[in-house]
Amino acid sequence: MKFNQAIPHPQSVFWQEDHLVLLDQRRLPTETVYLHLTTPEEVWEAIATLAVRGAPAIGIAAVYGLYLGVRGLPDQEEIFWAELERIADFLNSARPTAVNLSWALKRVVNKAKTFKGEPVSSVKQAILNEATAIHEEDVRVCRQIGEHLLTLLQDGMGILTHCNAGGLATGAYGTALAPLYLARERGWKFKVFADETRPVLQGARLTAYELMQAGIDVTLICDNMAGAVMKQGWVQAVIVGTDRVAANGDVANKIGTYSVAVLAKAHGIPFYVAAPASSIDLETETGEQIPIEQRSPEEVVAGMGKPIAPEGVQVYNPAFDVTPAEYVTAIITEYGVIRAPYRENLKRVLNG
């Protein structure tokens, strides 16, 4: 999918002629730098180091990376099929928690296998076509999620969000932020509170940035201010994204989400999770089985560009936490609003 100027915020991932282009999210908001990638190794590095982040966006980047890895392979079937599997496994190892990564790669590999027996050149083209299809579907899915979420909201509400589940994290509109963009198109006005989201500050650097770019009213708060803002009566709904939803409705999202969910329940505020169906993992029974990525201590002790903690201090730095289903008011997918009992209703929606 090519760059789309109609999208009301910077686009994070797109295909340009013969290579992948990523907006380097490590450099935002002070610098706008695009990476031009031509190898799967470069794509792996971009995913692992958060140059591209957000579950849908890393899935999109990975499948384009898969094509970059196979397009130059010789047309010998044995070599091609072995390398296809190897490159897919390699890209899948970049980050463990977001299920969209493995979902997208599996989908493309399975699509390629339907072309077995045809010339390898045809299989390569099919891989690029499927990668583009996943990207285009994500744009449609995000807009559908936004439409369904709007049915739960009203003009003038205060909305709190954690981390970045906007256009920068997806192919276009985002998941949690999609209703904000659609509301703006309709003339609605929300007051958005964005948690800074320590330690990498995705809320401060990315959510505040893209909402301001789109002309949406946003106020940045420190993570430990969420409860105080709720107590003031300024928040009528919390909307977050997710990297994986377990079969029972437990939700893995950026570290700190669980705390926000507990606070929301204490204040009687609905806690909504925006999730494309590709983020729902029925093979994972509960949140306890979701692998939680552990990241470098440097993100905590030197995340501001200089040391902010004593040298040698022990650090615990999980990238995600799991919010139990009991704190989730509803999960909103492209298929509509899903409420408890989640195990039954998630399965029903996904299985048609």
Buried (B, 14 or more C-beta within 10 A) or exposed (E): BEEEEEBBBBBBBBBEEEBBBBBBBBBBBEEEEBBEBBBBBBBBBBBBEBBBBBBBBBBBBBBBBBBBBBBEBEEEEEEBBEBBEEBBEBBBEBBBBBBBBBBBBEBBBEBBEEBEEEEBEEBBBBBBEBBBBBBBBBBEBBBBBBBBBBEBBEEEBBBBBBBBBBBBBBBBBBBBBBBBBBBBEEEBEBBBBBBBBBBBBBBBBBBBBBBBEBEBBBBBBEBEBBBEBBEEEBBBBBBBBBBBBBBBBBBBBBBBBBBBBBBBBEBEBBBBBBBBBBBBBBEBBBBEBBEBBEBEBEBBBBBEEEEEEEEEEEBEBEBBBBBBBEBBBBBBBBBBBBEBEBBEBBEEBBEE
